[in-house]
Amino acid sequence: MKRILTIILMLAVTVYLAASFTWINRTPDGRICQHVNIMIEDSTGTCFITPTEATALLKRKHLYPIGVVTDSIHLPAIEEALGTNTFIESAECYKTPSGDLCISIRQRMPILRIMPNSGASYYLDSKGHSMPGSGHAAHLPVATGHIDQRMAEGPLYELALLLNRDSFWGRQVEQIHVTSDGELELVPRVGDHILFLGKPIHMEEKLQRIHTFYSKGLSRVGWNKYSRISVEFDNQVICKRR
């Protein structure tokens, strides 16, 4: 008997939650949409899409819902239209009981700016895909030099992920330079020296080796004692005096 009552209670709660969700997302028949609230996630440090631009896109596609009966607003069509924008990763829409439409937009997040010797600059996003070089992204490292698509979406993307995931390196590296031999140099924000990684292999271990040297070596002799710090070879840190 106790088991049966528990099942009945669980069913009742499930029905209640489903009914509540349906009620929240419904509006009275014939109500006209008066307001559209567009929210851009993570827009403090990165601004590639604005509410004004999102509004303009929906108007061009004749999907802007102001003045439209709420029951006839097709949310998937709005989300799909916003998803065609190069800078938008995803969009979610919902209606409020008062008849407003709320749109939450997630931007594609750049992690590296690419400025090759030949060709226009662009960004790499957090999934390793290129995106146009317009818009604003604060505190991103810049990659320069001999960069083709294979280098950008391979070694440079891997290195950018390492820098982005580490709070120290995320603040420390200002520039990544690719030499004509396909080797990597880092220009730090603090310290007047070049960090030479060599070939783009074992990069996480090389960064860890530099970090250890920073804490145990440069902290004692000073950040500007050397002009070049190389971790090209395994288990070595080779420094060139200024």
N, C-alpha and C positions, 0 to 999 in steps of 0.2 A: 504493500500500500504506500509506504514511504517513497519507494522508487518511482511509483506512478505519479505521485504528487510532484516529485522533483522534475520529472519529464514534462508534466503539464506546465509547471512554473517556467521552465526553460523555453518552452514553446511560446508562452505568453510574452516573455521578455523579448524574444526574437521578433514576434509580430509587432510589438510596440515599437521597437527600434526601427524596423522597416517602415512602419507607418509614419513615424516621426521624421525619418529622412525624406520620405516622399512629400510630406507636408511642407518641410523646409524649402524644398526645391520647386514647389508649386506656387503659383500666384493666382489670384482670383481671375476667372475668365473675363476677357475684355480689358484688363488693366494695360495701360500704355507705359512703356519703358521711358522714364524721365531722366535717369542718371546712369552713366557708365563710369565705374571706378577701375582704373588701370593701375596695377601695382607692379613695379619692376624689382625683382629680387636682386640683392647684391649690387645695388647701383651706386653705393658710396664711393668705392675705389674704381669701379668699372662702369663706363657709360657708353654702350654701343647702340642702345635703343631707348627712346624716350616715350612717355605716354602720348605725346603729340604725334610722333611718327607712327605709333601703333594705330592711333585714331585715323590718321591719313590713309594708312594701308587699308583699313576696314571700309573707309568711305570709297576708295577707288574700286574695291571689290563689291560695293553695294551691300555690305553686311553690317554697317554701323546701325545699332538698334534703336537709337533715340527716335521716339515717335512711333515705334512699332509695337503692335500688340504682343505682350510677353509670351503668350502661348505659341506664337508663330516664330519665335526666335530659335534658330537652329544652332545650338551650342557647338556641336562637332564641326560645323562648317566654319565657324569663327575661329576655333582652335586650329583647324587645318590651314586656314588662310594666314594666320599669324605665323604658323610654322614655316611658311615659304620665305620668310625674311631670313637673310643670311646670318643675322646676329642673334636670332632667337632659337634656343634649344627646345623649349616646350612652352605651351600655354594651357592654362586651365580656366574654364569659365563656369560660373554658376549664377543662378537668379536668387534674389532675396525675396522674402515674403512681401516686402513693400513694392516690389516691381523693379528694383535696380538690377543692373548687370555688373558683376564683379569679374575682372580678368586679372589673373596672376601670371606674369611672364617671367620665365627663367632665361637669362642670357647665356650664350655660349661664353665660357670663361677662358680668356687667353692666358697662356703661361710663358710665352716667349715672343719677342718681336724679331722678325727676320729682316735683315737689311743686307742683301747680297751685293757683291760687286757689280753684277749685271742684273737688271730687272728691278721692278718696283718692290717696295717693302710690303710685308704682310705679317699676320700673326699666326701662331700655332695655338690651337685651343687645347683644353685638358684631355681631349681624346686623340690628339695627334693630327687633326685635320686643319688645313689652312683656312684662313678667313681674311677678308679684305683689311687693308691697313688704315682704314679710317676709324674714327671714334677715339675714345680715350681710355687707356688702361694705366693706372699708376703703378710705379715701382716694379716694372717688369725688366728683366735683363734683356739686352739687345745682342743678337748674334750677327756678326759681320764676316766678310771675307768670301772665300770660295765655297759658296753654298749652292748645291742643286737640290732638287726635290728629295732624292734618296738620302742625302745628308741631313736635310731638315727634318723629315718624318721618321728618320732612324736614330742615329746617334744624338743629334741635337734635341730631339723630343725626349729621349731617354735621360739625357743630362738635365733638361729643364724640369722633368718630373722629380729627379733627385733634389734639385735646388728648391723646388716648390714645397716638397714634403719636409724639408729640414729648416727649422726656424733660423738657425745661424746662417746657413748658406743662402737662404732666401733673401736675407738682408745684406749679405756680404758681396755677392757677385753682381757687378754692374754690366759687364760685357763679356761675351764669348766670341773669340776670334778664331776662324778656321783658316789655317795657312794653305798655301798652294799644294802642300804634301798631304792635306787632309788631317793635320794634327791640330790639337785644341790648345788655346791659350785663354786664361781667364784674367780679366781685369777687375780687381777687388775695389770696393768702395773705400775701405780703410787700408792704408798702407800703400806706399809708392813702389810697387813691384808687380811683376808678371808671374802668374802661376801657370806653369807649363805642364799639361797633362800628357802630351804626346798623342799617340794613336788613341782613338775613342774606344778603348777596351778597359775592363775592370775599373770603371769610373767611380763607382761607389767606394771601392777600396782606396783609390787614389785620393778622393776627397777626405776620407777618414784619416789618411796619413798626413795630409796637410793640416787638418784640424788638430791632430795630436802635436804636430810641430808648432803650430800657432800657440797652443797652450803651454808647451814645455820649452819652446825655443824663443820665439819672437817676443813672448811676454817678458823675457829677461833681457834680451839684447836690443829690443826696440823694433818697431814695425818698418822702419825705413833703412835698416842696416844693409839689406840685400836688394838688388835690382831684379833678380830672377830666382824663382824657387821651382825646381823641377822634380816631378815624381814620375817621370817617364819610365824609369826602370823599376822593377819589382823590389820592394823592401828597401828603397833608398829615397833620401831627400837630398838633392844636390842644390846648393845655394851659390849664387854668384854675388860677390861683394860689390857694393856700389862704388 
